[in-house]
Amino acid sequence: MTIEKTMTFIEKLQHAWERSDSLLCVGLDPNWSKIPAHLKEQPEPIFNFCKQIIDATHDLVCAYKPQIAYFSGLEAEGQLQKVMDYTRETYPHIPIILDSKRGDIGSTAAMYAKEAFTRYQADAVTVNPYMGQDSAQPFLDYADKGTVLLCRTSNAGAADIQDLEVQGAPLYEHVASMIANDWNTHNNCCIVVGATWPEQMAKLRSITGDMPFLVPGVGAQGGDVKALVEAGKTSDGKGLIVNSSRAVLYASDGLDFAQAAREVALQTRDLINQYR
């Protein structure tokens, strides 16, 4: 048994930050319309696309984040399983965050947790906390796994609910405080904080201490790398899982797509590192 398999998610993440000198996470969102045409003619094109991206970037990342909808929407759950298995077996030191944003009543949440941690054997999973603690508890109970909870997301409509004022503060600040102070009993929580909101990110860092932040919105969504890193990093220059999906995955749609993805991933990692 390798040492990586005995680590908790947070320990594995800390190890990956050090090993790769990187806060970059590559999101695996295989959009069928953008997958290179030559792969579509091959068996298991989605798996082969993701595999080549992983092989090209594995030394540049601290995590991978496959988005389940891009697989299930194409009836490609078997190829997602292969992506999970390949990454875990070939690069066991790299954490895998299954991006499924689950959130439901306790008994149903328990099955979603089983899906993430038993079926797919993910290291962590994204969860929507806005139904309350009982909907998140089945995930939190997996003490060695990570529960990555939505807090202040990067989409424009996030303000509709997350910014509502409750007892003098926006709702997302109350959510962050609950997660940090009440839900994180196993030290296995992270929160999602959009790259497009550095001011809010700085406030959330003051609320949550050293809790890791998963940060979407870099690249195609326009997040300012300098602003987000300076706002969200911990005192040791870590604390962030900075996700880039489309900018890396679709840097080229030709035969050189994997090499082009590597070049963008390298540039992004180095840009992030400038401000750590």
RAWOSUL-V869708 format. One record per residue. N is the residue number from 1. RES is the residue in one small letter. PHI is phi in whole degrees, -180 to 180 (NA if undefined). Layout:
{{N:RES:PHI} {N:RES:PHI}}
//
This chain:
{{1:m:NA} {2:t:-78} {3:i:-62} {4:e:-61} {5:k:-74} {6:t:-97} {7:m:-83} {8:t:-73} {9:f:-59} {10:i:-63} {11:e:-64} {12:k:-64} {13:l:-65} {14:q:-58} {15:h:-63} {16:a:-68} {17:w:-56} {18:e:-70} {19:r:-62} {20:s:-97} {21:d:48} {22:s:-148} {23:l:-108} {24:l:-83} {25:c:-115} {26:v:-99} {27:g:-83} {28:l:-97} {29:d:-118} {30:p:-75} {31:n:-79} {32:w:-56} {33:s:-69} {34:k:-110} {35:i:-68} {36:p:-52} {37:a:-59} {38:h:-67} {39:l:-77} {40:k:-66} {41:e:-87} {42:q:-100} {43:p:-64} {44:e:49} {45:p:-63} {46:i:-69} {47:f:-61} {48:n:-64} {49:f:-62} {50:c:-64} {51:k:-59} {52:q:-68} {53:i:-63} {54:i:-62} {55:d:-62} {56:a:-80} {57:t:-123} {58:h:-60} {59:d:-88} {60:l:-112} {61:v:-122} {62:c:-106} {63:a:-169} {64:y:-118} {65:k:-134} {66:p:-69} {67:q:-95} {68:i:-62} {69:a:-65} {70:y:-69} {71:f:-94} {72:s:-66} {73:g:-65} {74:l:-109} {75:e:55} {76:a:-117} {77:e:-60} {78:g:-64} {79:q:-74} {80:l:-62} {81:q:-57} {82:k:-66} {83:v:-62} {84:m:-62} {85:d:-64} {86:y:-63} {87:t:-64} {88:r:-64} {89:e:-82} {90:t:-89} {91:y:-130} {92:p:-65} {93:h:-82} {94:i:-97} {95:p:-66} {96:i:-116} {97:i:-105} {98:l:-80} {99:d:-92} {100:s:-127} {101:k:48} {102:r:-74} {103:g:-176} {104:d:-160} {105:i:-62} {106:g:-51} {107:s:-67} {108:t:-73} {109:a:-59} {110:a:-61} {111:m:-74} {112:y:-65} {113:a:-65} {114:k:-65} {115:e:-56} {116:a:-69} {117:f:-98} {118:t:-103} {119:r:-66} {120:y:-93} {121:q:55} {122:a:-69} {123:d:-82} {124:a:-155} {125:v:-144} {126:t:-85} {127:v:-139} {128:n:-90} {129:p:-88} {130:y:-79} {131:m:-97} {132:g:102} {133:q:-64} {134:d:-64} {135:s:-77} {136:a:-95} {137:q:-57} {138:p:-59} {139:f:-77} {140:l:-61} {141:d:-69} {142:y:-80} {143:a:-63} {144:d:-89} {145:k:-105} {146:g:-99} {147:t:-115} {148:v:-105} {149:l:-101} {150:l:-59} {151:c:-131} {152:r:-122} {153:t:-86} {154:s:-92} {155:n:-76} {156:a:-63} {157:g:-78} {158:a:-57} {159:a:-65} {160:d:-56} {161:i:-119} {162:q:-67} {163:d:-94} {164:l:-59} {165:e:-79} {166:v:-131} {167:q:51} {168:g:86} {169:a:-142} {170:p:-65} {171:l:-55} {172:y:-63} {173:e:-69} {174:h:-63} {175:v:-61} {176:a:-60} {177:s:-65} {178:m:-62} {179:i:-62} {180:a:-67} {181:n:-98} {182:d:-120} {183:w:-95} {184:n:-91} {185:t:-67} {186:h:-100} {187:n:54} {188:n:-128} {189:c:-99} {190:c:-134} {191:i:-127} {192:v:-94} {193:v:-133} {194:g:-65} {195:a:-66} {196:t:-81} {197:w:-130} {198:p:-62} {199:e:-64} {200:q:-66} {201:m:-61} {202:a:-62} {203:k:-64} {204:l:-67} {205:r:-64} {206:s:-68} {207:i:-80} {208:t:-102} {209:g:68} {210:d:-93} {211:m:-58} {212:p:-64} {213:f:-112} {214:l:-89} {215:v:-118} {216:p:-84} {217:g:105} {218:v:-86} {219:g:91} {220:a:-62} {221:q:-89} {222:g:90} {223:g:-64} {224:d:-86} {225:v:-62} {226:k:-58} {227:a:-64} {228:l:-71} {229:v:-66} {230:e:-66} {231:a:-79} {232:g:-108} {233:k:-67} {234:t:-84} {235:s:-64} {236:d:-94} {237:g:78} {238:k:-121} {239:g:86} {240:l:-123} {241:i:-117} {242:v:-91} {243:n:-90} {244:s:-132} {245:s:-114} {246:r:-60} {247:a:-61} {248:v:-83} {249:l:-61} {250:y:-115} {251:a:-64} {252:s:-151} {253:d:-111} {254:g:-104} {255:l:-64} {256:d:-93} {257:f:-59} {258:a:-70} {259:q:-66} {260:a:-65} {261:a:-62} {262:r:-61} {263:e:-63} {264:v:-69} {265:a:-62} {266:l:-64} {267:q:-62} {268:t:-68} {269:r:-58} {270:d:-68} {271:l:-64} {272:i:-59} {273:n:-65} {274:q:-60} {275:y:-113} {276:r:-82}}
//
